[in-house]
Amino acid sequence: MSAETPLAFAVAAPVQLAQVDALMRLAFAPYIRRLGREITADAYGWFAEAIVKGDIYIALDGSGIVGAIATRRRDADMELALISVSPTRQKSGIASFMIGRVAEIARSRGLKTLSLTTAEMMEDRIRLYRRHGFEIVRRGLPEHGKDAHMRVHMERGLAADA
């Protein structure tokens, strides 16, 4: 985060769809390659509907998007489906900033948990999520069947954070 401009956090607008898609692709390319795959052209086809529903949030440094979280609402849970930070800004606290803000939003809506799934081999991400109170609740192969890397499903309760 730059010293002179604090990050802003906002719901992504439909006009920002291309920027969000590009950021996600850039940020996730190394992760997907480690899984032995490439990002398909239609991988983020669900973003347009998610943006209209207000389910994608962005971190802005000035007018530039430096991070994004795509979420899915389910009953009393908000899933953090994808969390991305610009490769030039990774390891600078942006993911932590966004997770904190999404937790505030979920709590204000009366939701009870945040959840996410990541590849078990992504130990740095698991450590990040644990620092934010997420615990592994189960392990298993991905439902999509596109690779054979184990996933960890993590959850964080929100009630105690109030």
C-alpha positions in Angstrom: 0.0 0.0 0.0 1.4 3.4 -0.9 2.2 5.7 2.0 0.4 8.7 0.6 -2.8 7.0 -0.6 -4.7 4.5 1.6 -6.4 1.7 -0.2 -10.1 2.0 -1.0 -12.5 -0.9 -1.0 -15.6 -1.1 -3.2 -18.1 -3.3 -4.9 -16.9 -3.8 -8.5 -19.0 -2.0 -11.1 -20.0 -3.7 -14.4 -17.7 -1.3 -16.3 -14.8 -2.8 -14.4 -15.5 -6.4 -15.6 -12.6 -6.5 -18.1 -10.1 -5.1 -15.5 -11.2 -7.6 -12.9 -11.0 -10.5 -15.4 -7.5 -9.4 -16.5 -6.3 -9.1 -12.9 -7.7 -12.5 -11.9 -6.0 -14.1 -15.0 -2.7 -12.4 -14.3 -2.7 -13.2 -10.6 -3.9 -16.8 -11.0 -1.8 -17.9 -13.9 1.1 -19.2 -11.7 -1.3 -21.0 -9.4 -3.1 -22.7 -12.2 0.2 -23.7 -13.9 1.4 -25.3 -10.6 -1.8 -27.4 -10.9 -0.6 -28.4 -14.4 -3.3 -26.5 -16.2 -4.0 -23.2 -18.0 -6.8 -20.8 -17.5 -9.5 -21.4 -20.1 -11.1 -18.6 -22.0 -14.4 -19.2 -20.2 -13.0 -19.7 -16.7 -14.4 -16.5 -15.4 -17.6 -16.4 -17.4 -19.6 -16.1 -14.2 -18.0 -12.8 -13.3 -20.5 -10.7 -15.3 -23.4 -12.0 -13.3 -21.5 -11.8 -10.0 -20.7 -8.2 -10.6 -24.3 -7.4 -11.3 -25.2 -9.1 -8.1 -22.6 -7.2 -6.1 -20.5 -10.2 -5.3 -17.1 -9.0 -6.6 -15.2 -6.5 -4.5 -12.1 -4.6 -5.4 -9.2 -2.9 -3.7 -8.1 0.4 -5.3 -4.9 2.3 -4.9 -5.9 5.6 -6.4 -7.9 4.7 -9.5 -6.1 1.4 -10.2 -7.5 -1.9 -9.2 -4.8 -3.8 -7.2 -6.9 -6.6 -5.8 -10.2 -8.4 -6.2 -12.3 -10.9 -4.3 -15.1 -12.8 -6.1 -17.6 -14.2 -3.6 -20.6 -16.5 -3.6 -23.4 -16.1 -1.0 -24.9 -19.3 0.5 -27.4 -19.3 3.3 -25.3 -18.1 6.4 -22.0 -18.3 4.6 -20.0 -16.2 2.2 -17.5 -18.1 0.1 -14.4 -16.3 -1.0 -14.3 -18.0 -4.4 -11.2 -16.2 -5.8 -8.8 -13.8 -4.1 -6.3 -12.0 -6.4 -3.7 -9.3 -6.0 -1.8 -7.7 -8.7 1.5 -9.6 -9.1 3.5 -6.4 -8.6 1.7 -5.8 -5.3 1.6 -9.3 -3.7 2.9 -9.7 -0.2 2.0 -6.1 0.6 -1.1 -6.7 2.8 -3.7 -6.2 0.1 -5.2 -9.7 0.5 -5.4 -9.2 4.2 -7.0 -5.8 3.8 -9.6 -7.3 1.4 -10.4 -10.4 3.6 -10.9 -8.0 6.6 -13.3 -5.8 4.6 -15.3 -8.8 3.2 -15.6 -10.2 6.8 -17.1 -6.9 7.9 -19.6 -6.9 5.1 -20.5 -10.6 5.7 -20.9 -9.9 9.5 -23.1 -6.8 8.8 -25.4 -9.0 6.7 -25.8 -11.5 9.6 -23.8 -14.2 8.0 -22.1 -16.7 10.3 -19.1 -17.9 8.3 -16.6 -17.2 5.6 -15.3 -20.2 3.6 -12.8 -20.8 0.9 -11.0 -23.6 -0.9 -7.4 -23.8 -2.0 -4.9 -26.4 -3.2 -3.2 -28.2 -0.3 0.2 -27.6 -1.9 -0.3 -23.8 -1.7 1.1 -23.6 1.8 1.7 -19.9 1.8 -2.0 -19.3 1.1 -3.0 -21.7 3.8 -0.8 -19.8 6.3 -2.3 -16.5 5.2 -5.9 -17.8 5.7 -5.0 -19.3 9.1 -3.7 -15.9 10.2 -7.2 -14.6 9.4 -8.8 -17.2 11.6 -9.6 -19.8 8.9 -9.4 -23.5 9.9 -9.3 -26.5 7.6 -12.6 -28.3 7.9 -12.1 -31.0 5.2 -9.8 -32.1 2.4 -10.6 -33.7 -0.9 -10.1 -33.8 -4.6 -11.6 -30.9 -6.6 -15.2 -31.4 -7.7 -14.4 -30.1 -11.2 -12.0 -33.0 -11.9 -9.6 -30.9 -13.9 -6.6 -31.9 -11.9 -5.8 -34.4 -9.1 -4.3 -32.0 -6.5 -5.9 -32.2 -3.1 -7.9 -29.2 -1.9 -8.4 -27.9 1.6 -11.7 -26.4 2.5 -11.4 -23.8 5.2 -13.9 -21.8 7.3 -13.9 -18.9 9.6 -16.6 -18.0 12.1 -17.8 -14.4 12.2 -19.8 -14.2 15.4 -16.7 -13.9 17.7 -15.3 -11.1 15.6 -18.1 -8.6 16.5 
